[in-house]
Structures are given as structure tokens and as C-alpha cells.
Amino acid sequence: MKNTPLKSWADAAPRLVAVAAGRHPADLVIRGGKVVCVHTREVLDGWQVAVAEGRIAYVGPDAGHCIGDATEVIEADGQYVIPGLCDAHMHIESGMLTPAEFARAVTPHGTTTMFTDPHEIANVMGLEGVRLMHDEALLQPVNIFTQMPSCAPSAPGLETTGFEIGPGDVAEAMTWPGIVGLGEMMNYPGVAAGDARMLAEIAATQNAGKTVGGHYASPDLGAAFHAYVAGGPADDHEGTREEDAIMRARQGMRAMLRLGSAWYDVEAQITAITEKGLDPRGFILCTDDCHSGTLVHDGHMNRVVRHAIECGCDPLIALQMATINTATHFGLERELGAIAPGRRADMILTSDLRALPIHRVIARGVTVAQDGKAKVDFPHGDWPDRARATVKMGPDKTAQDFVARAPEGANRVRARVIGVVENQAPTRALTAELPVQGGIVEGDAAQDVCQIALVERHRATGTVANAFVSGFGYRGEMAVASTVAHDSHHMIVVGTSRADMARAANRLAEVGGGVSVWQDGRELALVRLPIAGLMSDAPAAEVAAQAQAMGEALAACGCTLNNAYMQHSLLALVVIPELRISDKGLVDVTTFQITDIFEAET
């Protein structure tokens, strides 16, 4: 079924007025429920809603005058009628799904609006990839707004991407119909230093009257932070502490509190509202990164709202943070985020404002999901063959490609080690004394240190950068490789066996991208992500099953982390402290410099 384009409020106004006045019947009326008004933070028991042209025409005590012979009437039977949920910052690619399949997965959970930043595919395919995501997003029966990616590469000079994004690309994208702003400005040192290229991208966005997304990943709230805010970013989702949320709100930014598959940053920051009593209008909920397993089994924005409530937030405030606050931030308060006249008729029926079970989801006046099942079509776009041929690794890898050689004559070395922090994006800069055998530095299971490598996969240069990582708990002979490696999206390989690391890398080159887990010379799990090496256009349940098998395989290799895959995929993100890996080597993200993997010989 082809989705009918939504009329603008101006074009729909004659009919909306006629329906509200009782001169013309509504398409849909919801009655017998309790309408949640996020404008006033009230529950209006017995109020009714009338819909026409996919928009709300009337909200009031009695919509009887709006009902005609052809009007669909939904009896809410005492349920709450709440606005559809909005995700203020997210990356569809992190779900391992295309926009169509991502929308199909999250709509039954009550998400009717998404503000997406496709900077993952921008790093692989450039502006063409962004356009492909944008175009498929516009086909969906729910609202998917696109933010033009700002930073490819995320840290110029520290990584090599498949394509680069510049001010000209940003200016062009601002003319596209579904572009709502600039994606997260990750190059925060550049903005703070007055980098002309970064400021030009921000200017192109502001000149178009659109919103600039932020990403300030440093704990330093001094002069560098203030310089960054002065540059123009209007929000930030990288806070992990109460003081982060408070300072962003005090500077007129929106503090975006995220709960993704592996990022648990709501609890530490929501105390700015629940304990410090700050005005909640400055705070927004988001997911940032959720993989398909989370979407299928745990939920999406409904999961985030429930979590905020469990952390002590008033349910009505939590709903504001996932609806009207988000819409207002992006300049869309008159278009969505509330149950009010003229707004898109995006609504949820739920029986409990705390547990938030999602019984029915309505988008643009149509029931799009009910009792956990999608009820409408989610059309796919046309993905060209070149989008499925992006893994260009060059010759097959061998165990020798994953050798970290010790300084000449060393029996042991002191190595810099990337330290994984469970449920957070930042890493720690650790050191470890590691053994040397035959001139080759080995990992050390007793210290939970194994090898990590970044394999170039955009231009077939053959480059492999080697280093060490701690925190996964891997045991025995194993390896995991992934072409999802934020944000440059080369191939990242972690393992205790160099032979298995080579096998995993070669397997992904063979299948065109994804995640491959190996143990003792055999493949335990494979997630196929053929589109840009990042996504699958298969149904979410199918991809989630592959992802679950992948998680079980990582556990079989000794890993006990919550969502190890997400931690794994961010080890190349060279804009989040403290230590990362890129195709250029080990990166100290506290100084933004390439650093040696060895501190000194011992």
C-alpha cells in the first residue's frame, strides 16, 4: 500500500475548521479515554479527539458533533491517549537496518517521529549515501527527519574516511525536503578553536533556519566548552554526569539524555530535574544508538521513557521530554509532539503511564501498529549495487597482518591499552606490562588484555593498525570482526588469536560486511550487513536473530559485558576520550594526537 502524502496544515485548514465546527464529519474520532496534554502537563479525563486529513481537528470534552456515517470511531475504554514518541537523536545504521525496516521495528513501540543523523553511511558513501537514507525515510508512514552529517571525518588528520563532507555538501542538503538540521558536530576541538570549515557548516545550517546538533564529549566544562557553545550547537547528548546536563541547560542548549543499547546516561543526569528542580523544558530524551536486538526485544523510545520514570521522573515530565520538548527544539512545535489542533495525528493508546504498554499506535490519523504488530506498509527505497560493494580490503589478510612488533631486544613492553567502560561511550587510557615472544608482543588473558586492529576497507590500501584493548574478558582462541566501526567504518578486529582475526576479516570481505565471530578456527556467528557494510534490508526480527546469535557467541568466548558489540563498534570513534584506534594508529583523544602503542621498554 502506498502511503498518502500528508497535507500541510495550511492546505488542510479548511477541512479542519469545518470538522471542528461540526459542519463536516471527521475521518477518525477517539473517545472514552484520558487525553494527556503535554502543553499543560494535565490528564484530561473523558476528552475526545477528532482527526481529518491526517491532522487533529478537535480536542475537547465531546467530539460527537464531528462524527458522521463514515467516521471511524475508536473506543479508548479508559486508556490514556498520549502523543506519539519522538527520538531526538539517533543513528538508524546502528540498528543494523535500513530506514524502512527500522521504522517497521520501532513503530509498534510507539515511536512516530525520529530525528536521524546518517553520518555512518556518510563516512562510507558520502553525500550519495545520505541522500539514499533521506529518500527512503520520506517514504515511511511515520515521521523520519534527517540531519545532514557534519563531520566526515570526525577528526580531520586522525582518520581516513571513505568520503569527506564539507560546507558545500551541507549547503546543498539544506535544500532537501526532509533535512531538519545539521548532525552532531563531533569536531568540538575544531569549533572551540574557530576552525573555518566547521563554522562554515554551522553557518550554512543557521542561514537555512535549521537546528545545529551538538556533540561535546569532553568532561572539561571550562573555556573550551563555552567556546563550543558560542559556535552554535544547540543540543548535546554526550553528557554522562549531572553537572553536564545542568551546564548545557544553563547555556541555553537542550541536554539530551540518552539510553541506547549500551549507553546508560539518563540516571546520572535526570537528577538535574528530580533533585535540583531545574525546568524540564531544557531536557530531552533520546536513544543515540540501538541495535536490532534491543528494538525487537526491549523497545525503543518507550523503553527510554519507562527508564526515566524508574529513575524518579514524573511520568508526565518524562512524556514531555519525549514529545513536545523535542518538537519545540527542532522548530516543529506547531507540527507534532502534542495532541492539539493542526498537529499531525500521531497518538498512542496505553493503559498505564508508568509501565507504558503500547496497545495502539496512530500516525497521521491511521492505525499503523496494534498490540505489537505493524499494520501498514513500510516501503523500501532503491539501493544501487554500489551500495552493496563497499568492503574493499585488498588481498586476504594473514595472521602476520595482526602482529604488533616489540622494540628491538625487548623481553617485555609497557603498552598503552584501550580500556572499555561498560555501558558508556568513553574509554580509559590504561597501561599494561605485556610479554614478548620472538619479537612479537602478546596479549595477556590474566590482565584481560587482547589485541585490536583497524583494517582499512574503503580504498584497499592494505593498511592494518594494531594495538591492545582491555575489558571484554575474552578467553581462549577467538576473534570478532566488524565493518561497523564508528565513525570511519573501516573494519575493526578484536581477538586473542591472530589466525582467527585474519579469518574473521576475510569472511567480512567475502560477504560484503557485517559482524563475524570466530573461535578455535571456526565461525560461531555471522551478521550480514551488505548495505555499506552497516545495514541489512532484511526484516528486523531476522537481523535481531543474527545479532542475538552473535551476542551468544561473544559470551561463549568469555565476554560478560552488556552489549559488547556496541562497545566494540565504538573503539574507532576518535572524538570520544580517552584512547581509540584509527587507520593511522593509536589516538590519544585527550590531546588529539597519534601516540605510540608502547610507553617504554622494561
C-alpha positions as CSV (number, residue, x, y, z in Angstrom):
1,M,0.0,0.0,0.0
2,K,1.4,3.4,-1.0
3,N,1.4,6.0,1.8
4,T,-0.7,9.1,1.0
5,P,1.3,12.3,1.3
6,L,0.3,14.4,4.3
7,K,-1.2,17.8,3.5
8,S,0.3,20.8,5.2
9,W,-1.7,22.5,8.0
10,A,-2.4,25.4,5.6
11,D,-3.8,23.1,2.9
12,A,-5.8,21.0,5.4
13,A,-7.1,24.0,7.4
14,P,-10.5,24.5,5.6
15,R,-11.5,20.9,6.4
16,L,-10.0,21.0,9.9
17,V,-12.1,24.1,10.6
18,A,-15.2,22.5,9.2
19,V,-14.8,19.4,11.3
20,A,-14.1,21.3,14.5
21,A,-17.2,23.4,13.8
22,G,-19.4,20.3,13.1
23,R,-20.0,21.2,9.5
24,H,-18.1,18.2,8.1
25,P,-17.5,14.7,9.6
26,A,-14.1,13.7,10.9
27,D,-12.1,10.7,9.4
28,L,-11.5,9.4,12.9
29,V,-12.7,10.1,16.5
30,I,-11.2,8.7,19.7
31,R,-13.5,8.7,22.7
32,G,-13.7,7.2,26.1
33,G,-10.1,7.9,27.0
34,K,-7.9,10.2,29.0
35,V,-6.0,12.7,26.9
36,V,-2.6,13.7,28.1
37,C,-1.9,17.3,27.4
38,V,1.8,17.9,27.3
39,H,1.4,21.6,26.9
40,T,-0.1,22.0,30.4
41,R,1.0,18.7,31.9
42,E,-2.6,17.5,32.5
43,V,-4.6,14.4,32.1
44,L,-8.0,15.4,30.7
45,D,-10.3,12.6,31.6
46,G,-13.1,12.0,29.1
47,W,-11.8,14.4,26.5
48,Q,-12.1,13.3,22.8
49,V,-10.0,13.7,19.7
50,A,-11.2,14.2,16.1
51,V,-8.9,13.8,13.1
52,A,-9.2,14.8,9.5
53,E,-6.6,14.8,6.7
54,G,-4.1,13.1,9.0
55,R,-4.2,16.0,11.4
56,I,-6.0,16.8,14.6
57,A,-9.1,18.9,14.1
58,Y,-10.7,19.0,17.6
59,V,-9.6,18.1,21.1
60,G,-12.3,18.7,23.8
61,P,-14.9,17.2,26.1
62,D,-17.2,16.0,23.3
63,A,-16.4,15.3,19.7
64,G,-19.9,14.0,19.0
65,H,-20.6,16.8,16.5
66,C,-17.6,15.6,14.4
67,I,-18.9,12.1,13.9
68,G,-20.6,11.1,10.6
69,D,-21.6,7.9,8.9
70,A,-18.1,7.2,7.5
71,T,-16.2,8.3,10.6
72,E,-14.0,5.6,12.2
73,V,-14.6,5.6,16.0
74,I,-12.1,4.2,18.4
75,E,-13.3,3.4,21.9
76,A,-10.4,4.0,24.2
77,D,-12.1,2.2,27.1
78,G,-10.4,4.3,29.8
79,Q,-6.9,4.2,28.2
80,Y,-4.6,7.2,28.1
81,V,-4.2,8.9,24.8
82,I,-0.7,10.3,24.5
83,P,1.3,11.9,21.7
84,G,3.5,9.7,19.6
85,L,7.0,9.4,20.9
86,C,9.9,11.3,19.4
87,D,13.6,10.2,19.3
88,A,15.6,13.5,19.3
89,H,18.9,12.0,18.3
90,M,19.6,8.6,16.7
91,H,21.5,6.8,14.0
92,I,19.4,4.3,12.0
93,E,22.5,2.5,10.9
94,S,23.2,1.4,14.5
95,G,20.0,-0.7,14.3
96,M,21.7,-2.6,11.5
97,L,18.6,-1.8,9.4
98,T,17.6,0.4,6.6
99,P,15.1,3.3,7.4
100,A,12.1,1.2,6.2
101,E,12.9,-1.8,8.4
102,F,14.0,0.4,11.3
103,A,10.6,2.2,11.2
104,R,8.8,-1.1,10.9
105,A,10.6,-2.2,14.1
106,V,10.1,0.9,16.3
107,T,6.6,1.9,15.3
108,P,4.9,-0.8,17.3
109,H,6.8,0.6,20.3
110,G,5.1,4.0,19.9
111,T,7.9,5.9,18.1
112,T,6.2,8.0,15.5
113,T,9.0,10.6,14.9
114,M,12.7,10.2,14.5
115,F,15.5,12.8,14.1
116,T,18.2,10.8,12.5
117,D,21.9,11.6,11.7
118,P,23.1,9.2,8.9
119,H,26.8,10.1,9.4
120,E,27.7,6.4,9.4
121,I,26.8,6.0,5.8
122,A,28.2,9.4,5.0
123,N,31.7,8.1,6.0
124,V,31.3,5.2,3.6
125,M,29.3,6.7,0.6
126,G,29.4,10.4,1.1
127,L,26.5,12.7,0.1
128,E,25.0,9.9,-2.1
129,G,24.6,7.7,1.0
130,V,22.9,10.5,2.9
131,R,20.5,11.0,0.0
132,L,19.6,7.3,-0.2
133,M,18.8,7.3,3.6
134,H,16.9,10.6,3.3
135,D,14.8,9.4,0.3
136,E,13.8,6.1,1.9
137,A,12.9,8.0,5.1
138,L,10.4,10.1,3.3
139,L,8.5,7.1,2.0
140,Q,7.6,5.9,5.5
141,P,4.1,6.2,7.2
142,V,5.8,7.8,10.3
143,N,8.0,10.9,10.5
144,I,11.7,10.5,9.8
145,F,13.6,13.8,9.7
146,T,17.2,13.8,8.6
147,Q,20.1,15.8,9.9
148,M,22.8,16.4,7.4
149,P,26.0,14.8,8.8
150,S,28.6,17.4,9.8
151,C,31.9,15.5,10.4
152,A,33.3,13.1,7.9
153,P,36.0,12.6,9.0
154,S,35.0,13.3,12.6
155,A,38.6,14.3,13.5
156,P,40.5,15.5,10.4
157,G,44.1,14.3,10.4
158,L,43.4,11.4,12.8
159,E,41.5,9.1,10.5
160,T,40.7,8.5,6.8
161,T,37.1,8.1,5.7
162,G,35.6,6.7,2.5
163,F,34.3,10.2,1.7
164,E,34.6,13.6,3.2
165,I,31.7,16.1,3.9
166,G,32.3,19.8,3.5
167,P,30.3,23.1,3.8
168,G,29.2,22.8,0.1
169,D,27.6,19.4,0.9
170,V,25.9,20.8,3.9
171,A,24.5,23.8,2.0
172,E,23.1,21.5,-0.7
173,A,21.5,19.2,1.7
174,M,19.7,22.1,3.5
175,T,17.6,22.4,0.3
176,W,16.2,18.9,0.6
177,P,12.7,18.5,1.9
178,G,13.4,16.1,4.8
179,I,16.5,17.9,6.2
180,V,15.8,19.4,9.6
181,G,19.3,20.5,10.6
182,L,23.0,19.6,11.0
183,G,24.0,16.4,12.6
184,E,26.1,16.2,15.7
185,M,29.1,18.5,15.4
186,M,31.7,16.0,16.7
187,N,34.7,18.1,15.9
188,Y,34.4,20.0,19.2
189,P,38.1,20.9,19.3
190,G,37.8,22.4,15.9
191,V,34.7,24.5,16.8
192,A,36.3,25.7,20.0
193,A,39.4,26.7,18.1
194,G,37.4,28.6,15.5
195,D,38.0,26.2,12.6
196,A,36.7,27.9,9.5
197,R,35.4,24.8,7.8
198,M,33.3,23.7,10.9
199,L,32.0,27.2,11.4
200,A,31.0,27.4,7.7
201,E,28.9,24.2,8.1
202,I,27.2,25.6,11.1
203,A,26.6,28.9,9.3
204,A,25.0,27.1,6.3
205,T,22.6,25.4,8.7
206,Q,21.8,28.5,10.6
207,N,21.3,30.6,7.4
208,A,18.7,27.9,6.4
209,G,16.9,28.4,9.7
210,K,17.6,24.9,10.9
211,T,19.0,23.3,14.1
212,V,22.7,22.6,14.7
213,G,23.3,19.3,16.6
214,G,26.0,19.1,19.2
215,H,28.5,16.6,20.5
216,Y,30.8,17.8,23.2
217,A,32.4,14.6,24.6
218,S,34.9,16.2,27.0
219,P,34.4,16.4,30.7
220,D,36.0,19.9,30.6
221,L,33.3,22.5,31.3
222,G,35.7,25.4,31.2
223,A,36.7,27.8,28.4
224,A,36.7,25.1,25.6
225,F,33.1,24.2,26.4
226,H,31.9,27.8,26.4
227,A,33.7,28.4,23.1
228,Y,32.0,25.4,21.6
229,V,28.6,26.6,22.7
230,A,29.3,30.1,21.3
231,G,29.9,28.4,17.9
232,G,26.3,27.4,17.6
233,P,25.5,23.8,18.6
234,A,22.0,23.8,20.1
235,D,21.9,20.5,21.9
236,D,24.2,17.8,23.3
237,H,23.8,14.1,24.0
238,E,27.3,13.3,25.3
239,G,26.8,14.2,28.9
240,T,27.3,11.5,31.5
241,R,27.1,13.5,34.8
242,E,24.6,15.7,36.5
243,E,26.8,18.7,36.1
244,D,27.0,18.1,32.3
245,A,23.2,18.3,32.0
246,I,23.0,21.3,34.2
247,M,25.7,23.3,32.4
248,R,24.2,22.6,29.0
249,A,20.8,23.7,30.1
250,R,22.3,26.9,31.7
251,Q,23.9,27.7,28.4
252,G,20.6,27.5,26.5
253,M,21.3,24.2,25.0
254,R,19.0,21.2,25.2
255,A,20.5,18.5,27.3
256,M,19.7,15.2,25.5
257,L,19.7,12.3,28.0
258,R,20.3,9.0,26.2
259,L,19.5,5.4,26.8
260,G,20.8,3.3,23.9
261,S,21.7,-0.4,23.7
262,A,24.9,0.3,25.6
263,W,24.8,3.9,26.7
264,Y,23.1,4.4,30.1
265,D,23.3,8.1,30.7
266,V,19.8,9.1,31.9
267,E,20.1,8.1,35.5
268,A,23.1,10.2,36.3
269,Q,21.7,13.3,34.7
270,I,18.0,13.3,35.3
271,T,18.6,14.3,38.9
272,A,19.0,17.8,37.5
273,I,15.2,17.7,37.3
274,T,14.2,15.3,40.0
275,E,16.6,16.6,42.7
276,K,17.8,20.0,41.6
277,G,14.4,21.1,40.3
278,L,15.6,22.6,37.0
279,D,12.9,23.5,34.4
280,P,12.4,20.3,32.4
281,R,11.9,22.2,29.2
282,G,15.6,22.2,28.7
283,F,15.9,18.4,28.7
284,I,15.1,15.8,26.0
285,L,15.2,12.0,25.9
286,C,16.9,10.1,23.0
287,T,18.5,6.7,22.2
288,D,21.5,7.6,20.0
289,D,22.4,4.0,19.2
290,C,20.1,1.0,19.5
291,H,20.8,-2.3,17.7
292,S,18.1,-4.5,16.3
293,G,18.1,-6.9,19.2
294,T,17.2,-4.1,21.6
295,L,14.5,-2.8,19.2
296,V,12.8,-6.2,18.8
297,H,13.1,-7.4,22.4
298,D,13.2,-4.3,24.6
299,G,11.6,-1.4,22.8
300,H,12.7,2.0,21.6
301,M,11.6,5.4,23.0
302,N,9.0,3.7,25.2
303,R,12.0,2.0,26.9
304,V,13.7,5.3,27.5
305,V,10.6,6.9,28.9
306,R,10.0,4.0,31.2
307,H,13.6,4.2,32.4
308,A,13.3,7.9,33.1
309,I,10.2,7.2,35.2
310,E,12.0,4.4,37.1
311,C,14.8,6.9,37.8
312,G,12.3,9.1,39.7
313,C,11.0,11.3,36.9
314,D,7.3,12.3,37.0
315,P,5.6,10.3,34.1
316,L,4.1,13.5,32.6
317,I,7.5,15.2,32.6
318,A,9.1,12.2,31.0
319,L,6.5,12.3,28.3
320,Q,7.2,15.9,27.7
321,M,10.9,15.1,27.3
322,A,10.0,12.6,24.6
323,T,7.4,14.7,22.7
324,I,6.8,18.4,22.9
325,N,10.3,19.3,24.2
326,T,11.8,17.5,21.1
327,A,9.3,19.1,18.7
328,T,10.0,22.5,20.1
329,H,13.7,22.1,19.9
330,F,13.6,21.4,16.1
331,G,11.1,24.2,15.4
332,L,8.2,21.8,14.9
333,E,6.0,22.5,17.9
334,R,3.2,23.6,15.6
335,E,3.6,20.4,13.6
336,L,4.0,17.5,16.1
337,G,4.7,16.4,19.6
338,A,1.3,17.1,21.1
339,I,-2.4,16.3,20.9
340,A,-3.6,19.7,19.7
341,P,-5.4,21.1,16.7
342,G,-3.5,21.2,13.5
343,R,-0.8,18.8,14.6
344,R,-0.1,15.5,12.9
345,A,-2.4,12.9,14.3
346,D,0.3,10.8,15.9
347,M,-1.0,9.2,19.1
348,I,-0.6,6.2,21.3
349,L,-3.2,4.3,23.4
350,T,-1.8,3.0,26.6
351,S,-3.3,1.6,29.8
352,D,-0.6,2.7,32.2
353,L,1.5,5.9,32.1
354,R,4.4,4.3,34.1
355,A,4.7,0.8,32.6
356,L,3.7,2.3,29.2
357,P,2.4,-0.7,27.4
358,I,1.7,0.3,23.8
359,H,-1.7,-1.0,22.7
360,R,-2.3,1.0,19.6
361,V,-0.2,3.4,17.6
362,I,-1.8,6.0,15.3
363,A,0.3,8.0,12.8
364,R,-1.2,10.7,10.6
365,G,-4.6,9.5,11.6
366,V,-4.1,5.9,10.6
367,T,-3.6,2.9,12.9
368,V,0.0,1.8,12.0
369,A,0.5,-0.7,14.8
370,Q,-1.6,-2.6,17.3
371,D,-0.6,-4.9,20.1
372,G,3.0,-5.1,19.0
373,K,2.3,-5.7,15.3
374,A,2.8,-3.3,12.4
375,K,-0.4,-2.8,10.4
376,V,0.8,-0.8,7.3
377,D,3.5,-1.0,4.7
378,F,7.0,0.4,5.2
379,P,8.3,1.0,1.7
380,H,11.9,0.3,0.7
381,G,13.9,2.6,-1.5
382,D,16.1,1.7,-4.4
383,W,19.6,0.7,-3.1
384,P,22.0,0.6,-6.0
385,D,24.6,-2.2,-6.4
386,R,27.4,0.1,-5.5
387,A,25.9,0.4,-2.0
388,R,26.4,-3.3,-1.6
389,A,30.0,-3.4,-2.7
390,T,31.8,-1.2,-0.2
391,V,34.2,-3.6,1.5
392,K,37.4,-3.1,-0.4
393,M,40.0,-4.6,1.9
394,G,42.6,-5.7,-0.8
395,P,44.4,-9.0,-0.5
396,D,43.2,-11.5,2.1
397,K,44.7,-11.0,5.5
398,T,47.0,-13.4,7.3
399,A,48.0,-13.8,10.9
400,Q,51.1,-11.7,10.1
401,D,49.0,-8.7,9.4
402,F,47.9,-8.7,13.0
403,V,51.4,-8.7,14.6
404,A,52.5,-5.9,17.0
405,R,56.3,-6.0,16.9
406,A,58.2,-5.1,20.0
407,P,61.1,-2.6,20.1
408,E,64.3,-4.5,19.2
409,G,65.7,-6.5,22.1
410,A,62.7,-6.1,24.4
411,N,61.5,-9.0,26.5
412,R,58.5,-7.2,27.9
413,V,56.9,-3.9,27.0
414,R,54.7,-1.3,28.7
415,A,51.8,-0.9,26.3
416,R,49.1,1.7,26.1
417,V,45.8,-0.1,26.3
418,I,42.3,1.0,25.4
419,G,40.1,0.4,28.4
420,V,36.4,-0.4,27.7
421,V,33.9,1.2,30.2
422,E,30.7,-0.9,30.4
423,N,27.5,1.0,29.4
424,Q,29.4,4.2,28.5
425,A,30.9,5.5,25.3
426,P,34.2,6.9,26.8
427,T,37.1,4.6,27.2
428,R,40.1,4.8,29.7
429,A,43.7,5.1,28.8
430,L,45.3,2.2,30.5
431,T,48.8,0.7,30.5
432,A,49.9,-2.9,30.9
433,E,53.1,-4.9,31.0
434,L,52.9,-7.4,28.2
435,P,55.1,-10.3,27.2
436,V,57.2,-10.5,24.1
437,Q,57.8,-13.8,22.2
438,G,60.1,-13.9,19.2
439,G,59.9,-10.1,18.9
440,I,56.1,-10.1,18.9
441,V,54.0,-8.5,21.7
442,E,51.4,-10.8,23.0
443,G,48.1,-10.2,24.8
444,D,47.7,-11.3,28.4
445,A,44.5,-13.1,29.5
446,A,45.4,-12.7,33.1
447,Q,45.2,-8.9,32.7
448,D,42.2,-9.1,30.3
449,V,44.3,-7.6,27.5
450,C,43.8,-8.8,23.9
451,Q,44.7,-7.5,20.5
452,I,42.7,-4.9,18.5
453,A,43.3,-3.9,14.9
454,L,41.8,-1.4,12.4
455,V,41.8,-2.8,8.8
456,E,41.4,-0.2,6.1
457,R,38.4,-1.1,3.9
458,H,37.4,1.8,1.7
459,R,40.3,2.1,-0.7
460,A,42.1,-1.3,-0.5
461,T,45.3,0.2,0.8
462,G,46.1,-2.9,2.8
463,T,46.7,-0.8,5.9
464,V,46.3,-2.6,9.3
465,A,46.9,-0.7,12.5
466,N,47.5,-2.8,15.6
467,A,47.1,-2.1,19.3
468,F,45.7,-3.6,22.5
469,V,42.4,-3.4,24.4
470,S,41.1,-4.5,27.8
471,G,37.6,-5.1,29.3
472,F,36.0,-7.7,27.1
473,G,37.1,-10.7,29.1
474,Y,37.8,-12.9,26.1
475,R,39.4,-16.3,26.7
476,G,40.9,-19.0,24.5
477,E,41.5,-18.6,20.8
478,M,38.9,-16.2,19.3
479,A,38.3,-13.1,17.2
480,V,35.4,-10.8,16.3
481,A,35.5,-8.5,13.2
482,S,33.0,-5.8,12.3
483,T,32.7,-3.3,9.4
484,V,30.7,-1.2,11.8
485,A,33.4,0.9,13.4
486,H,32.2,4.4,14.3
487,D,32.7,6.7,12.6
488,S,35.2,6.0,9.8
489,H,33.7,2.5,9.4
490,H,36.8,0.7,8.4
491,M,37.0,-2.9,9.7
492,I,37.7,-3.3,13.4
493,V,39.0,-6.7,14.7
494,V,39.5,-7.8,18.3
495,G,40.9,-11.1,19.3
496,T,43.2,-13.4,21.2
497,S,44.2,-15.4,18.1
498,R,45.9,-13.7,15.1
499,A,44.9,-16.5,12.8
500,D,41.2,-16.1,13.8
501,M,41.5,-12.4,13.4
502,A,42.6,-12.9,9.8
503,R,39.8,-15.4,9.2
504,A,37.2,-13.0,10.6
505,A,38.4,-10.1,8.4
506,N,38.5,-12.3,5.3
507,R,35.0,-13.5,6.0
508,L,33.6,-10.0,6.0
509,A,35.4,-9.1,2.8
510,E,33.7,-12.2,1.3
511,V,30.1,-11.4,2.4
512,G,30.3,-7.6,1.9
513,G,30.2,-6.5,5.5
514,G,28.7,-7.3,8.9
515,V,30.0,-8.9,12.1
516,S,31.8,-12.3,12.3
517,V,32.8,-14.2,15.4
518,W,35.3,-16.9,15.4
519,Q,36.6,-19.4,18.0
520,D,39.2,-22.1,17.5
521,G,39.3,-21.7,13.8
522,R,35.6,-21.9,13.1
523,E,32.9,-19.3,12.7
524,L,30.4,-19.1,15.5
525,A,28.2,-16.3,14.3
526,L,27.7,-14.0,11.3
527,V,25.5,-10.9,11.0
528,R,25.2,-10.0,7.3
529,L,25.2,-6.2,6.7
530,P,25.5,-5.9,2.9
531,I,24.4,-2.3,2.6
532,A,27.5,-0.1,3.1
533,G,28.8,-2.8,5.5
534,L,26.4,-1.2,8.0
535,M,22.8,-2.3,7.4
536,S,20.6,-5.1,6.2
537,D,17.3,-4.6,4.3
538,A,16.0,-7.9,5.8
539,P,13.2,-7.7,8.4
540,A,14.3,-6.6,11.9
541,A,13.3,-9.9,13.5
542,E,15.7,-11.7,11.2
543,V,18.6,-9.4,11.8
544,A,17.8,-9.4,15.5
545,A,18.1,-13.2,15.5
546,Q,21.5,-13.0,13.8
547,A,22.5,-10.3,16.4
548,Q,21.4,-12.5,19.3
549,A,23.4,-15.4,18.0
550,M,26.4,-13.0,17.7
551,G,25.9,-11.9,21.3
552,E,25.7,-15.5,22.4
553,A,28.9,-16.3,20.5
554,L,30.7,-13.4,22.2
555,A,29.6,-14.7,25.6
556,A,30.8,-18.2,24.6
557,C,34.2,-16.5,24.1
558,G,34.2,-15.2,27.7
559,C,32.6,-11.8,27.4
560,T,30.2,-10.7,30.1
561,L,29.7,-7.1,29.1
562,N,26.2,-5.8,28.5
563,N,26.0,-5.4,24.7
564,A,29.7,-6.0,23.9
565,Y,29.0,-5.4,20.2
566,M,28.1,-1.7,20.8
567,Q,31.3,-1.2,22.9
568,H,33.3,-3.0,20.2
569,S,31.9,-0.8,17.4
570,L,32.9,2.5,19.1
571,L,36.5,1.7,19.6
572,A,37.5,3.7,16.5
573,L,35.5,6.8,17.4
574,V,38.3,9.2,17.7
575,V,36.3,12.1,19.1
576,I,35.4,10.5,22.5
577,P,38.1,10.2,25.1
578,E,40.4,8.7,26.1
579,L,42.1,6.3,23.8
580,R,40.9,5.0,20.4
581,I,42.3,3.3,17.3
582,S,42.2,4.5,13.7
583,D,43.8,3.6,10.4
584,K,46.6,6.0,11.3
585,G,47.3,4.2,14.6
586,L,46.5,4.7,18.3
587,V,44.8,8.0,19.1
588,D,45.1,9.9,22.4
589,V,41.7,11.7,22.4
590,T,42.7,13.9,25.3
591,T,45.4,15.6,23.2
592,F,44.0,14.7,19.7
593,Q,47.3,13.2,18.6
594,I,48.6,9.9,17.3
595,T,50.5,8.1,20.0
596,D,52.8,5.1,20.1
597,I,51.4,1.9,21.5
598,F,54.4,1.4,23.7
599,E,55.4,3.7,26.5
600,A,58.8,2.4,27.2
601,E,60.8,-0.8,27.2
602,T,61.2,-2.7,30.5
